[in-house]
């Protein structure tokens, strides 16, 4: 199981979703992707993306500095 960190702070919609989707394609089942975003729409867009891909997402942190997601690649 590998952990990859993706720093998307400062990027606006739709770039965080596009870059997260691209990074997910490089992962193997069981790998995790930690995504750091500042775009407030990411709290809606990233979970919607993960519902489409069938993976698992968890919000690790959400504050004035941004949002941190951890995504587990399932298949």
N, C-alpha and C positions, 0 to 999 in steps of 0.2 A: 504494500500500500504506500503510495507516494503522495506527498502534499505539495501542490503547486500554488503559488501566490500570484494573483493578478491585480496589479495596481491600476485602477481605472479612475482614480480621483481626478476631478477637473473635466472629465468627459461628459457630454450631454447626450441625452436620448437622440438617436437610437444606438450610439456607439457602444455603451456598456453591454447591451444585449448582443450585438454583433460579435464583439470580442470575447464575451463569455461563451457563446455558441462555438466559436472557432476553437477556443481553448479546450472545451469539452470533447471535441472530436479527437484530440490528441491523447486523451486519457484512457486508461484501461479500467475495467470493472474493479471496484474497490478503491480506486484512487480518489483523492479529495482535491477540490479546488477552492481556495480561499479568495474571495473577490472583495476588494475594497472600492467603494463608490461614494461619490458626493452628490450625484444627481438624485434629487428627491423622488423622481419617478421610478428609480431602480427598485424601490421597495414593492412596486407593483409589477414592473416589467420582468425582473429576474425570476421571481416565483412563477409567473406565467410561462416563461421560457422553460423552466424546469418541469412544469406540468406537461408541456409538449414533449419533452425529451424522455420523460418517465424516470428521471433521476430523483434524488432527495435533496432538499435545501433546508437550511436552518439559518436564522438570523442570529449571529453571535453578538453583535453590538449595533446599537442605533443611537446616535447622539448628534450633537451639533457639528461634530467633525466628519460625519458621514455614516455609512452603513457597511457592516462587514457580514458577508454571507459565507457559509461553508456548504459546499455542494459535494455530495457523494455520487460518483458515477456508478450506476447500478448495472447497466448493460451496454 
